[in-house]
């Protein structure tokens, strides 16, 4: 869900919501810091993880223990997150994994970074040279801001 939200936001707004880096993993793009963030939220009492067996497989359920502060996200970010959540909610784990195995995911090596500008490949329209110049500049700006 984070991958889709960040990539759609990058295409629509010129910036991701989280700024997280995504890596190609077996079941789809994965936020580089996701495991550490989940552990931190669990330690802070914000999140509880329950494991159960679901059709013979381990399934994790993430229970939110404290409400989030909506003011930390813009209205457009909140709206996009709701849309992506509705989209993802309509899929099984396998079908959403299949959706995430798009041309961007297929072109990368396992464990390789999936840069935000690759989201332009997800669009049905052909990217122009101006689009590519803008995407590379936005990616450079975003990368520079992350490392400050």
C-alpha positions as CSV (number, residue, x, y, z in Angstrom):
1,X,0.0,0.0,0.0
2,X,2.8,2.4,0.9
3,X,4.5,1.7,-2.4
4,X,1.4,2.4,-4.5
5,X,0.6,5.6,-2.5
6,X,4.1,7.0,-2.7
7,X,4.4,6.2,-6.4
8,X,0.9,7.6,-7.3
9,X,1.7,10.7,-5.2
10,X,5.0,11.2,-7.0
11,X,3.3,11.0,-10.4
12,X,0.4,13.3,-9.4
13,X,2.1,15.7,-7.0
14,X,5.7,15.5,-7.9
15,X,6.6,14.2,-4.5
16,X,6.0,11.0,-2.5
17,X,4.0,10.9,0.7
18,X,6.6,9.1,2.9
19,X,9.8,9.6,1.0
20,X,10.7,6.0,1.9
21,X,13.0,4.0,-0.4
22,X,11.5,0.8,-1.9
23,X,13.4,-2.4,-2.8
24,X,12.4,-5.2,-5.1
25,X,11.5,-8.2,-3.0
26,X,10.0,-11.6,-3.8
27,X,6.4,-10.6,-3.1
28,X,6.6,-7.0,-4.4
29,X,8.2,-3.7,-3.5
30,X,9.0,-3.3,0.2
31,X,9.9,-0.1,2.1
32,X,13.5,-0.3,3.1
33,X,12.9,0.8,6.7
34,X,9.5,-0.9,7.2
35,X,10.7,-3.6,9.6
36,X,12.5,-1.1,11.8
37,X,9.5,1.3,11.8
38,X,7.1,-1.5,12.7
39,X,9.3,-2.6,15.6
40,X,9.5,1.0,16.8
41,X,5.8,1.5,16.7
42,X,5.3,-1.7,18.6
43,X,7.8,-0.7,21.2
44,X,6.0,2.7,21.6
45,X,2.7,1.0,22.1
46,X,1.2,2.4,18.9
47,X,0.9,-0.9,17.1
48,X,0.2,-4.5,18.2
49,X,0.9,-7.4,15.9
50,X,-1.1,-10.6,16.2
51,X,-0.1,-13.8,14.3
52,X,-2.5,-16.5,13.3
53,X,-2.7,-19.4,10.9
54,X,-4.8,-18.5,7.8
55,X,-5.5,-21.3,5.3
56,X,-2.3,-23.0,6.4
57,X,-0.1,-19.9,6.2
58,X,1.1,-17.5,8.9
59,X,-0.9,-14.2,8.8
60,X,0.0,-11.1,10.7
61,X,-2.7,-8.7,11.7
62,X,-1.6,-5.1,12.7
63,X,-3.8,-3.5,15.3
64,X,-3.6,0.2,15.7
65,X,-3.7,1.1,19.4
66,X,-3.4,4.9,19.1
67,X,-5.1,7.2,16.6
68,X,-2.9,9.1,14.1
69,X,-2.8,12.8,13.8
70,X,-4.6,13.7,10.5
71,X,-3.1,17.2,10.5
72,X,0.3,15.6,9.8
73,X,-1.0,14.7,6.3
74,X,-2.4,17.0,3.6
75,X,-6.0,16.5,2.5
76,X,-4.8,15.2,-0.9
77,X,-2.4,12.7,0.9
78,X,-5.3,11.5,3.1
79,X,-7.6,11.1,0.1
80,X,-4.9,9.2,-1.9
81,X,-4.2,6.9,1.1
82,X,-8.0,6.2,1.4
83,X,-8.2,5.4,-2.4
84,X,-5.1,3.1,-2.2
85,X,-6.4,1.4,0.9
86,X,-9.8,0.7,-0.8
87,X,-7.9,-0.6,-3.9
88,X,-5.6,-2.9,-1.8
89,X,-8.5,-4.0,0.4
90,X,-10.2,-5.4,-2.6
91,X,-7.3,-7.8,-3.3
92,X,-6.0,-11.0,-1.7
93,X,-2.3,-11.1,-0.8
94,X,-1.5,-13.0,-4.0
95,X,-3.5,-10.7,-6.3
96,X,-2.0,-7.5,-4.9
97,X,1.5,-9.1,-5.2
98,X,0.7,-9.8,-8.8
99,X,-0.4,-6.2,-9.3
100,X,2.9,-5.0,-7.8
101,X,4.9,-7.1,-10.1
102,X,4.6,-4.4,-12.8
103,X,7.2,-3.5,-15.5
104,X,9.2,-1.5,-12.9
105,X,9.4,-4.4,-10.5
106,X,10.3,-6.8,-13.4
107,X,13.1,-4.6,-14.7
108,X,14.9,-4.5,-11.4
109,X,17.2,-7.1,-9.8
110,X,16.1,-8.6,-6.5
111,X,17.0,-6.2,-3.7
112,X,17.5,-3.3,-6.1
113,X,16.2,0.1,-5.3
114,X,13.1,1.2,-7.2
115,X,13.5,4.9,-7.8
116,X,10.4,7.1,-7.7
117,X,10.9,8.3,-11.3
118,X,10.2,4.7,-12.5
119,X,6.6,5.3,-11.5
120,X,6.3,7.2,-14.8
121,X,6.5,3.8,-16.5
122,X,3.2,2.9,-14.8
123,X,1.4,5.5,-16.8
124,X,-0.4,4.5,-20.0
125,X,1.0,7.7,-21.7
126,X,4.4,7.9,-23.2
127,X,6.7,10.0,-21.1
128,X,8.2,13.0,-23.0
129,X,11.8,14.2,-22.8
130,X,10.5,17.1,-20.6
131,X,8.7,14.6,-18.4
132,X,12.0,12.6,-17.9
133,X,14.0,15.8,-17.2
134,X,11.4,16.8,-14.6
135,X,11.4,13.3,-13.0
136,X,15.2,13.1,-12.8
137,X,15.3,16.6,-11.3
138,X,12.6,15.8,-8.8
139,X,14.3,12.6,-7.8
140,X,17.6,14.5,-7.3
141,X,15.9,17.2,-5.2
142,X,14.1,14.5,-3.1
143,X,17.3,12.5,-2.6
144,X,19.2,15.6,-1.6
145,X,16.5,16.6,0.9
146,X,16.6,13.1,2.5
147,X,20.3,13.3,3.1
148,X,20.3,16.7,4.8
